[in-house]
Amino acid sequence: MTTMTGEKRNFDSVNAASGEKRNFDSAAATWDENPGRVKVAHDIARAIRETVKLTPDMDVLDFGCGTGLITLQLQPLVRTITGIDSSQGMLDILNAKIKKQGLKNVKARLIDLEQGGVLDGQYDLAVSSTTFHHIRGVQPVLDQIARVVRPGGWLAVADLDSDDGKFHDSNEGVFHFGFDRCTMLKHFETAGFVSIRNRTAAIVPKPVPSGETRTFTFFLMTGRKPE
């Protein structure tokens, strides 16, 4: 685990060619069938558990929860966890899992913060995994999440390190080609978080169009909201 200090470069790798959000509803039914995606979720969930002390009295928010690959790994360790997503198709899959497993401490809510949705409630921890590169305006969303984190609570964001647009097979709905960690740290600071740290959470070897295999990394950044 490292602490980011020194120069903070104020730039994002923005995919200017992608003007539309991806339709995740159509991808939901087969989302969990990708073993690489499932492994990344497991690795990120493990990194969250190792970095933030999860306790049975914690209320957790999972922003961009999708089908619940992270939500359901944290669920046994906390009091409640609320997954929010802008895709009803993804939430339908999560709700089916909740029903099948008889879970009482998990809720799934349809909220699109970029389309005027508003978060409510108060949480001891907000997590987000591989969602922010699909969000055009990172800072306004982080600011809204910060407002629902209790004083002394935590934010944990996992996403791609800068990838030059090579990680995804299609960059439809990808507004950031990963993130420079210094840039994400600046977003955290602007949202009011302190004690900001980062670590590499997942490593993924993947073929790229040139025919070579390239290694992509996912970071986990955490910060605490002052008391």
N, C-alpha and C positions, 0 to 999 in steps of 0.2 A: 504494500500500500504506500502511496506517495502523496505528498501534499504539494499542490501547485503553487509556485511562487514566481516572482520575477515578472517579465514582460507578459502582458495579456494581449494577444492579437485579436482585434475586434473584427472578425470576418467569419462568415459561414460559407460552406461550399454549397451554393444554391444551384439547383437544376432549373435553369431558366426555360428550358425547352418543355418542361412538363407543366401544362396549364390546368390540368384537371385532377381532382382527387380520384384515387383508385376505388373501384366498386368492390369493397371487401365482402359484400353480401354474397356475391357469386362465387367467391373463393372459400366461403366458410365451411361448406360441407366436407371438403377434402383438406382443410387447413392442417389438421393434426396428423395427416398421413405422410408428411414430409419428415423423415427421421432427423435430418440435419436441424430443422427448425425446432423440433422437440428437444434435441440435445442442447441447443443454445439456450432454450428456456430453462432446462434443468441446471445448466452451468450458471446462468444469471441468478436463478433462485438460490442456489447454493452460495453464491457470492453475497447476496443480500443477507442471508442468514448468518454468514461469517462476519459481516461488517456491522450490521445493526442488531442489537440485542432484542430479539422478539420475545414478548412476554404475554401471558394469558389475559392481561388487562388492557391490551392495545386494540384500538380501532384503526383499521388500515384502509386506505384508498388505493385501488389499482387503476391508474389512468391508461386507457387504451388496452383494456384487459383482453380483448379478442375472445377466444374460446376458453380462456381461463387457465392457460398453461402455467402462468406464474401464480395467479390467484389461488388455485387449488393446492399448490405446494406450500403456500404460506398459511393457508386456512387453519390447519391443525394447531398452529403455534400461537394464535392470537384470539382475541375475544370476538371481533367481527371483521369482515372484509367486504368492501363494496367495490365491485368492478364496474367501471363505466366505459362506454365505447360509443362511437358514432355509427356503428354498423349493427342493425337489428339482426341480420343473419348470424353474425358472430355471437351476439348475446343469446340467440335461440339455442345455439350449440351449448353455451355455458349453462343456460337454464335447464337444459336436458340433463346435463351432468349433475347439477345441483339436486334435481328431482330424483335421479337414479340413485345418488349416494345418500339421499335423505339429509342433506346439510341444512342446518338451521341458522348458521352464523354467516352465510354468504348471500349477498344481494347483487343483482345485476340491473344496471340502469342505463337507459339510452339517453346520452347527452352529447351534443356536438358543441364544444366550446367555441369553435371557429365560426359557428353559425348563430351565435348569440346565446347558447346554453349557459346556464349558471350553476356552479357547484354550491351545495349547501352542506350542513353538518360540520363536525370538527373531528380531526383525525390525528392520531399520534405519529403516523407514518404514511407518507404518500409514495408510491412506487410507480415507475413507468418503464416498460421494457420495449425497446425497438419501435417506439411510436413517434418520437419527435422528428425523425427524418421525414415523416409523412405530414408534418405540421408546417404550414407556411410561416406563420408568425409565432416563433418560439417564445419570445419574452412575454407577450400578453397571456399566453396559456400558463407559463410558469408563475406569473404574478397571481393569477387566479387560484392556482393550486396552493400557493403560499398562504393565501388568505384563509384556507380551511385547515391548515396545519396548526395544531395547538402550539403555544409557546413551549419551547423545549423539545418539540417534536422534530421529525426527520423527513427529509426528501431523499429518495434514491432513484436515480435515473440511469438506465443502461441503454446504450445505443452504439452504433457503428463508429469506429474511428474513421477519419477521412479516407475515402475509398476511391475517389476519382470516378465515381459512377459505375464501377466495375462489378460490384457485389451482386446486384439484382439482375436477373435475366432480362427484365423489362423495367425501365425507370418510370413507367406510368405511375403518377401519384407520389413520386419521390421528389421532394422539394429541397432536400439537402443531401449531398453526396457524403454522408457521414458528418462527423463534427471534429474539429480540432479541440482537444481537451481544454486548452486555455480559453477558447471561445465559450464553451459550455460553463466553465468556471465563472466567467464574467456574467453570464445569464443568472447563475445561482446567486452571485453577489448582488446583482441588481434586484433580484427578488427578495433580498434580505437575509439570505442564509449565511452562516458562519461555519467555522471548523470544517471547511470543504476539503474533501479528500477524494482520490480516485485510485482505481486499480483495474487491471485487465481482468475481465470476467469470463470471457470465452474466446477461443481461438478456432477459426474455421478455415481449413484448406479447401479451395474450390477452383475448378477449372475456369479460365477466362477465355474470351473469344480468340485470343492469340494462340490457344492450344496449351498454354502453360498452366500450371497449378499455382495459384497465388494464395497467400495466407492473409486472411482478414481477421481483425480483432474487434472485440466489443469491450467497451469500458463500462465500469460502474462508478458513478460519481455520487457522493453523499454529502449532505450538509445539514446543519441543525438550525432550527429557528430559535433566535434568542429568547430567553425567559422573559 
